[in-house]
Amino acid sequence: MIDDAALVRLMKAIASADGTVVFGLLNAFPALAKATLKEGAMGAATDLFLTEIKHYVYAGDTALHVAAAAHWPEVARALIGLGADVTAGNRRSATPLHYAADGIPGSPKWNPVRQSATVALLIASGADPNAVDQNGVTPLHRAVRTRCGAAASTLLDGGADALLKNGNGSTPMFLATRPTGRGGSGSPEAKAQQAEIMRLLERYGATP
């Protein structure tokens, strides 16, 4: 039986891009790919905040959630090959695809090509592009809110609904036209992404 400590070790290795530890753990304990975190972050618990990818891990998270958040498609592919569930929802009902859709344009570690590749892999492996978390938020809402144009484009190509409203009644286009309050969304890179996202959404039938 896999305990939380082993899974957290794998998650931290993924977040820190330590491939030697990641693949060493998966080779030794392939069941880690299917394991689910039993106890995750509560409040602002720093021990379960993955600094490198700026993500908390929550109960129900899997290694695939973290690989998706890290935009590491090679690890995501390995986990899926070992049986990881691409549709797994954590205690907030967020799936790996929700995590993959998040990004910080303009930050040193943000790579839109790798983010898009991760999104495409998850969808091709059976992830639902219109899955909703506990707030009615889809991966597309997240990509738009964090100004990740390549991820939004891949989601739309993969079947994401450009008109779907979140739990607050906001469409992706509504989110695209307004300040988001998300970290990095006011950077020059994010503002350029915002314009591209609006053009994308218009092509898929959305209007400002």
N, C-alpha and C positions, 0 to 999 in steps of 0.2 A: 504493500500500500504506500502510495506517495504522500509524504507529509508537506505541509505548507512551506517549511524551511527549504526543502529541496527545490520546490517550484519557485520560490522567491529568489533563490540563488540563480536559477536559470533566467528568470525575468531580468534580474540586475545585470547579468552577463549580456543579454540581448540589448538592453538599454545602453550599455557601455561599449557595444560593438566588439565584444571580446569573442571572436569566432572560435578560438581554441577551446575556451571553456564551454561555449554553447554546444558545439558539436561533440565535445568530449562527454558532456552530460547526456546528450541525446543518444549517443552510442552506448553508453553504460546503462542508461535508464530510459528506454524508448517510451515507457508509459507516461513520462512527463509531458509528452505531446498532447495527451488526452486529459491531463489533470486539471482540476478546477480549484481555484483558491477558495479556501473555506472561510478565512477571516481576512478582510481587506482593510483599507484605510477608513478611519472614522474621523470626521472633523479635519484637522490639519496635521494628522499624524505624519511626522517627517520620515519615519523609518520606512514607510511605504510610498514615498514620493520618489519617482525615478527622475533625478535631476537632469540627466542627459537628454531626455525626451520630454521633460516637463509634464509628466503624467503621474497621477496617483494610480495605484492599483486597488481594485475593490473586490469584495467577495464575488465570486463567479467569474472573475477574469481568468484567462488562460494564457499560456505562453504565446499563443497566436494573437491574442489581443495586443500584447507588448510588441511582437514582431511587426504587427500592422501599424502600431503607433510609431515605431522606429523607422517605418518605411524601408524594411529590409526584406525584399521579396525572396531572396535565396533562403533565408531562414523560414519564412512563411511557407515556402514550397516544401521544405523538408518536414516541417510540422504537419502540413496537410498530408504528405505522403505517409506519415506515421499515424494518421487517423484523427488529427485535430478537427474539431467541429467548427466549420466556418460560420455556422448560424448561432453559435453559443452566445447567450446574453448574460451579462453580469447582473448584479443586484439592481442596477439602474436600467436594465434591459438594453444596454449598449452592446453591440456586436463588434467583432474585429473590424468590419467595414466602417463602422462609425469612427473607430480610432484611426483607421487609415486615412479618413477624409480630413482629419485635423492637420493643420500645419501652421508654420509661422513664416510667411514670406519675408525674405530679406535677412533672415537669421543665418548664421554661418553653417548650420547643419541642415537647413532646408534644401532638399533636392527634388524639384517638381517631377523630374523624369522617374526617379525611384518611387516617389509617392504614387504617381500614375500607374507604374508597373505593379505596385502592390495592390492598388484598387482593382486593376484589371485581373490580376491573378485570383483575388478573392471572388469576384463576380463569376469568372470562368469556372471556379471550383464550387459554385452553388450558393454564394452569398446573395441575399435579397437586397437589391439596391434601394428598395422602398421600405425596408425594415424601420420600425419606429422604436425609440427608447421610451422611458417612462414619461417624458415630456412631449411625446408625439413628434420628436425630431428625427429626421432621416439623415443618412450620410450626406445627401446633397445639401440639406440645410447647414450641416457642419462645414462642408467645403466652401459654401458661399460665405458663411459667417466668418471663417478664418481666411477668406480671400485666396483660396487655392484653385486657380483657374484650370490647371491641367487635370487635377483630381475631379473637378466639376465636369469637365468635358468627358472624361472617361466614364463617370457615373451616368451622365446623360446618354452616352453611346451604349451603355450597358443596360438601359431600361429605366433609369431613375425618372420619376414623374416631376417635370418642371413646374407643375401647377399645384402640387400637393401642399396643403397647409400644415404647419406644426400645431402643437397643442395650444398655442396662443393665437392661432388663426393667421399666422404670417406665412406667406409664400416665399419661395427662394428669391423671387424678384424683389419683394418687399425688403428682405434682409440685405439684398445686394445694393439697394439704393440708400441705405441708412448706416450711420456709424454703429459698429457692433460692440464696442467695448472690449473686444478680444485683444489679447496681447499681440502687438505687431501689426494690427490691422490699419494703423495710421501711417505706416512707413511708406516711402515712395514706391517700393516694390509692390506692396499691398494695394496701393491706389491704382497702379497700372493693372494689377490683376482684377480689381473691381470693375474696371471698364471692360475688360475682356469677358468677365463673367456675365455682365449685362448683355453683351452681344450674343454670347452663347445661349442664354436663356431666351432671348428674343427669337433665335432660330428654332427653338423648341416650343414656340407658341406663347411664351410669357410676354406680358406688357408691363411697362413701368407703372 
